[in-house]
Amino acid sequence: MVIVDSEAEKADSEARRLAEKHGGTVVSRVVDITNEEAVAGLAGDVSADLGAPAIRIFAGTAPRGVDETQARKWAVECIESCCDAASKRGVFLAVENHGGVVAKAEGLLEIVKAVGCPWVGINLDTGNFHSADPYEELARCAPYAVTCQLKTQVSTGGKSEDVDIPRIAALLRKANYRGYVTLEYEDREDPMTAVPRWLEKMRAALA
């Protein structure tokens, strides 16, 4: 599986080539939802051409002097302006719980529910909720997930600890999630030795 963050045409083409060569799939593509033209036009077209089922989008942070409620309303407006293009190309707009105005489940769900478009959902990042019970927040958002990326660490009550993969698998199954679960590895250990071990844990829990 390949996650494409670059907007360069050459990089997109190379990602598709590598995915096809190695039997993988391009899972998502990243854009900033404040760039509405890119989301509605180029990004949607390229994502569809890559075979990616979703565009990962970030809601960002509230500008200075603007409260988060208003910022989320602007995010809703931006996403709504892109829904028609996304539906025509068959590409989901996946809002990630990536801090800022969607740092908590409440804010993320507020945006997704307000848009009310069947082509809008959540890119669920298991390591991005920093609360007393991140698993509870993940469980609330899981029914709206269209993509999911698993991090090896979660922050519970300000303490970083290894993710409970069986617990993640259970909440995804309860939400009837049927999409991809990708590994987003950010730890200090050498990924050449750590990633295979984490992938085995994921396969065992998600099989």
N, C-alpha and C positions, 0 to 999 in steps of 0.2 A: 504494500500500500504506500502511496506517495501523497503527501500534503503539499500543495503548491501555494507558495506565498508570493512568488515573483509575478510582476505584471509584464515582464518582457516576453515577447512572442517566441524568441528562441528558447528561453527556459521552459515555456509551456510545451513547446514541441518536443523538447528533450524529455520532459517528464512523461509525456504520453508514450514516447518511444521506449523508455525504460520500463514503464508499467506493462506495456504490451510484451516486451521481451522477457520479462521475469514473471509473467502470469499474475500481475498485480492490477490494482485499480486506483485511479486518482480519486481520492475521497472528497476533498474540498479545495476551494480556492479562496484566498483572503482578499477583502477589499474594505475600505472605510465607508460606512453608510452615509457620511456627509458628502461623499462624492457621488451624487445621485446619477449623474450621466454615465459614470464608469459602471455602476451597478446595473443600470437598466440597459446599457448598450454593450460595450466591449467585454466587460467581465462576464456577463451572462452568456454572450456568444462563445467566448473562449472556454468557459466552464463546460458548456454543452458540447463543444467540439472535443474537449479532453475526455468527455464521458464522465465528468465529475457530477455526482448527484446534488451537490450543494455548494453554495458560496458562503464561506464563514465571514460574518460581519461583526464589527465592534460598535457599540453604542457610544463609547468614549466617556469623557468626564464633563460635568457641567462647567460652562465658562464662568469666569469670575463674575460675581454679582447675580448669577442666575441659579435659582434653586433646582434641585434634581427633578422635582415634579414637572417643571416646565421643560427641562432638558429631555426628559423621557417623552413628552408630547411631541417635541421636535423630531426625536428619533422615530416615533410612530409615523409622522408625516413623511419623513424620508423613505421609510420602508414601504409605506403604502404607494408612493410614487413609482416604486420599482416592481410591484406585484404583477402588473400586466406583462411586463417583459419577461419576468421569471417564469410565469405560467406558460407563456408561449414557447419558451425553450425547454420547459420541463426541468427547471433547476430550483431547488429549495434555497430560500434565504434563511440561513441559520445564524441566529443571534447568539454569540457566546457570552457566558458568564465570566466576563473579563474585567472585573473591577469597575470603577467609575459609577455610572448610574445603574449598573446591573451587578453591583458587588454582592447584593443579597437577592435571594430567590424572589422576594416580593417585587422588587424593581424589574427583574427580568420577566416575570410572569405578567406584570402590568403592561409591558410593551407588547409581548406576543399576543395576549388576549385582546388588547385594544385594536391591533391590526386586523385580526379575525380573518386572515387569508389562509387558505389551505396549503399554500406554498411557502408559508412562513413557520419556522419552528426554532428549535434551540440546538446549538452546538454545545453539548454538555461536557464541560471540562471538570473532571473529578477533583482537581486540586485547587480550584479557584474560589471556593467558598471558605472564608476564614471566620468561623463562628464557633459557638459552643457545641453545635451538632451539625457539621457539614453534611453528614449522610441524610439527615432529615430534609435539608434544603435540596439535595440532589434528588431525593425521592419525590419531592413536590414538583420538580421540573422535568423528571424523566418522562412523564406521559406526553410531553411536547417535544421531546428530542428527535431530531432527524439525523444527527451524527453525534458521536461520542468519542472523546479522547481521554484516555486514562493516564493519569500521572502516578508516579510511584510513591508520592508523599501527599498527605492531607494535613491541614492545620486545624486542630481541635482545641479550642480554648486557648489559642496562642501557642500551642505546642505542636511541632512538626513530628509526624510519625508515619510509619509505613502504611500504605493504603490497605484496607481490608478488601481484597479482590472478591472473595466469595460474597461479601456483603454488597458490593457494587453489582455483581452479577445478579444477585437476588432482587435488588430494587429495579434493575432493568427488566428482568423477566416479569416482575409484578406489573410493570408499566406496559408490558407487551411490546417492548422495543425489539425491532428486527433488523436494525441497521448495523453499520460497521462500528467496531470498538478499536480504535488505534492507540498505540502506545506513544506517549509524549515523554521522552526520557530527558530529565534535566539534572540528575544527581551527579555527584563528583566522581563516583566510581567509573572506571574505564567502561564505556558503552560496549566495547567489543566483548567483554565478559559479562557485564550486567544485563544488557538487553536480552540476550538469549534466555537467561534465567527468568527474567520477568515475563517474557513471552510464553514460556512454559507454564508459569503460574496462571496466566490469562487463559491459555488454551484449556487447562484443567478445569478452571472455574466456569468458563463460558461454553464448553462443549455440550 
